[in-house]
Amino acid sequence: MVKKMLGLYLNKPGDIELKELPSSSSLKEDEVKVKLIYGGICGSDIGVYKGKIPHASYPVLPGHELLGTIMETGKNVKYEVGTKIVVQPNSFCGECDLCVKGKTNICRYKQSLGVNADGGFSEEFMISSKYILPIPDDMPDERAVLIEPFAVIVHAFKKVEITKGTSVAIIGCGTEGMLAIALATYLGADVTAIDISREKLEKAKLFGDIKTAHPEDIQDETFEVVIEAAGVRQSVEQAMEIAGPGGSIVLVGLTPEANFPAVRVVRNELTVYGTIIYNFPSDFSQTLEYLKQDDFYVEPIISEIIPFKEYERAYEMAVSGKYGKIILNFKEEQN
């Protein structure tokens, strides 16, 4: 008799259900079976759900922000059963020209869990041990589940120098924008958070002594570093306008297109960086070190933790854009 488990299943855009899935016990030599603790709903999960990501495939098991414990290991796995881990959800071949250069985040053969490969929003899942990072048992689950999305920002910040007193504008106060605010504030920067939502700006103030502004409020002010995390055309164009002479712009949001003021970039010697996901394990390890620090403040990032059987409510909240990070709880006591 085949053992079953519960998991989310996205049949096609807008059609998601909770169903029984087969629980495989056939592990490859390098694989681990993971019992899920928490799963974070990300912007790309919403994009796949809404049919907005061209390279997504259906049907697909969603979910890539994954925290769990190892429940079984293949014979060549060095980790022990019971180890708490987070998942790096983007595959890399290690052999293409980009991987050889250390750019595994843009591997030519990359696949992404929950997008064009089955993800992990299920009671248990299997993955190569190549893509897991062990974390301390005493790290709160609510911090550990942020490692994957926060690694995106840690990677992005490596493009620029942000130290005490650096003037930094962060456009977009969704999860990635809030994580950028948290890190820039921790590094001592003078932070201005920009968003069209007054509610999100109020939440941004929880991170400390930072300025907040509606996009129209920024007139003649410029910044040394601008982080664009909204992913819309107007935000990219504003980023180009408010970067000061010699400044840097880091594009985190996935904006399809925007007008590019080339003459301004040239005359002001602006530097524009594109950044996508992270390199593993280096960016994950750095992220873990930040989150180990008691004075690194990320508590406002998570808006609500919801039992996974209430997935419809969780997705509805996430799709609305009115909340911060929504977490699905797969712990046994919540089933």
Disulfide bonds with the S-S distance in Angstrom:
none
